[in-house]
Amino acid sequence: MLQLRQFTCVRDDEPLFIPFDTTIEAGDIVQIAGPNGAGKTTLLRSLCGLYDSYEGECDWQGTAIRRSREAFLSQLLYFGHHPGVKKSLTARENLEWFAGIKGVNSTFDVDAVLALVGLAGYADIPCQQMSAGQHRRVGLARLYFDPSPLWILDEPFTAIDRQGVARLESLLESHAQKGGIVILTTHQPLSLEGYRTINLEKYEEGGYVS
């Protein structure tokens, strides 16, 4: 369970959005929405420890993440605007490294996972020879084997074709059905079953506006 109380991110001593409360439980898929500049990406980065200027409380499993950040991060998968792929390594080497730090079984099938993200035949190609969109697909391939209960995904559907979007939505639903949590941003209409939306209300000088 992830619980936020009077939570907002701060920049230049001003909140980016109206502080809000929410509880996100096992099995939930939550879309963070709001106008441009409301702080959607900053909110996700704050949850992952990549942005420290926030106010309010954030608890994971009943404990403040500021007091148990290492334990919290060990249960988290974050996919941001940068896919986190090392370009000098092949797709296979990148994914085997990801699998190793998560303690995934050595029988993990890299080729099958890459095929699921539209990269069949790319396993042994250095990522420096791939496009930015292909880098994102290599990064997204982690979702097919990462056991972390909490997935935080910033625009995961970018640079994916229609079939890939449908496959990824099915994967997110499966993760939630197994008791995982998915928090994501996207500009794309979702076809997910049972997701809910948190709308950030943007703060502007002189007051809050929707």
N, C-alpha and C positions, 0 to 999 in steps of 0.2 A: 504494500500500500504506500502511495505517495500522497502526502498531505501538504498543501500550501495554505498559509494563513496570512492575510493582509500582505500579499506578496506583490512586489513591483521591482523593476530594474531602474537604475538611476544613472543618468548621464548629465554632467555639468550641473550637479546638485539638483536636478529636476527629475521627477519620475517620468518614465516613458509611457506608462499606462496606469489607469486607475487600479489601485491595489485590489486584489480579489482573493477569495477563499475557494478552495476546491479539494475534494478527496478523489483520488484515482485509484481504483482497486484492481485486483487480479481479474483479468478477463476484459478490461476496458480498452477501447480504442478511442483516443481523444485527438481531435483536430484543433490546433491552435490557429485561430483566424483573427482578422482585423485589418484595418487600412494600412497602406504602406507607411512605414516609419513608426508603427505602433510598438515595435519591439518583439516581434514574433521570434526571429532568429536569436536575438539577445536573450530572450527568456530561455530558449533551449540551451544556449551556451552557458547560461547561469546554472541551470540544473546539472550540467556536466562539469562544472568547475572551471570553465574557460572564461568566465566573466564574473568578477567578484563584487561588483557594485550593485548590490540589491538590498532591499529592505523587506522585512517580514520573516516568517519562519518557513522552512522547508524540511519536512521529516520523511525519512524512508524507514518503513517498518517500525515506526514509533520513535526513531532516534534522529536528532537533527543531523543533516548531512555534513554540516560544518564540524561536528564532533566525531564523525565516523566516515570521513570522505573515502579512505582507502577501501573500506568494506563496501561502501556504496558503489564506487567505481568498478569494483570487481564483478558487480551484478548488472552492469550497464553496457549497452552497445550504442554508440553515437555515430550517426552518419550525417556529416555536415556538407557545406558547399564544396569543401575540399575533400576528396574521397579517401585521403590517407593512404595512397598507394605510392610505394617507392619505385620510381621510374627505372632505376638501374636493374631491378629484379624482373623476372618474368611474372606473368599472372599466376602461374603455379607456385612460384617461390613466395609471392606476396600472400597467397591464401594459406599456404602451409605454415607461414610465420604467424598469421592471424590465428590459425587453428591451434598452433603450439602454445601460444600465450593463454588461450582459453581452455587448454587441456582437452581438446577434442581428440577422439580416437584416431590412431594412425591410419586406419582404413578409410578415412575420409576421402571421397572420390572427387578430386578436383575437376576432372574432365566433365563429369556429369553436372556438377554445379555450374560450371561456366556455360555449358549448353543451355541451362535454364535461363541464363541472363543474355542469351544471344551471342555468346562468344565461343561456340564450338570450334575447335581447331586452333584456338589462340593460347592454349595453356603454356606453351614454351616460347612465346614471343615476348621479348623485353617490352615492358610497358612504355619505355621511351619511344617506341615505334608505333604506339597506339594514339588514337585521338582522345580529346578530353572526355567525350561521351563514353568511349570504351573504358577509360579510367574509372568513370562513375560505375559502370557495370561491374568491373572487377571489385570495386568497393562494396557494391550491393550484394555480390555473391556471398559475402559473409553471413547474410541473413539466413542462408540455407543451411548453415551448420552451427551458428553461434547459439550457445545455450543460455545466454544472459536473459533473465526474466524481464528486464526493462529495456525496451528499444526506443530511442529518441532519434527521430529521422527528420531532417530538414530538406524538404523538396525531393523526396526519394524517387518521384516519377519522371524527373527531368531526363531527357535524352533516351527515353525508352519507348518502343513502339507499342501499338495497341495490345498485341498479344502479351508482350512483356508486362504491361500495366495490369492486365487481368491476372496474370500469374502471380505478380507481386501482391495484389490485393488478396488473392486467395491465401498466400503465405502469411500475411498479416492477420487475417481471420483465424487461420490455424494456430498461430502463436497465441492469440487471445483465448481461443477455445481450450488451450492447454494450460491456461492460468497466467499467461504473460500479460504485460502491459505494453501498449504502443502509444506513443505521443508523437504527432507529426504535424508538419506544415505542408501545404500544397496549394497551388493555384488551380489544380485540376479538380473537376467534380468527382466525388467519390461514389463508388458503387458498393461500398462495404456494408455489411449487415451490422446494425446496432451501434454504430459509432456515434459519439456525441461531440459537440463543438463548444469550445471556450472562446468567446469573442473578446479580444482585448479592446478596451476603450482608450483611445489615444489621449495623452495629456498634451495640451498646448499652453503656451505662456498666457497666464491670466485665468486658467481654469481647465477643467476636463471637457473634452468633446467626444462624441461618438464617431 
